[in-house]
């Protein structure tokens, strides 16, 4: 496995952990999961994908 793949997997794993943590916090709220919460989760997914792309680009250009 190449360095680029390892760095992408680490970044994606951290992003997924953050998404799961946020989901659990939203679920435990008194009013439940609201439409605004769904938008926040969607944005976290997009930010994770963007971070993976940025890390892949950076690592590929460093090596």
Residue, then its C-alpha position, 0 to 999 in steps of 0.5 A: x500500500x502506498x503512502x498516498x493510500x495510507x494517508x487517505x485512509x487515515x484522513x477518511x477514518x478520522x472523518x468517519x469517527x467525527x461524523x459518528x461522534x456528531x451523530x451520537x450527540x445529535x441523537x441524544x438531544x432532547x428534540x432529536x435530529x433536526x433538519x439543520x443537524x442533517x445539513x451539518x452531517x452532510x457538510x461533515x461528509x463533504x469536508x471529509x471528502x475534501x480533506x481526503x482530496x487535499x491530503x492526497x494531492x499534498x502527499x502525492x506532490x511531496x513524494 
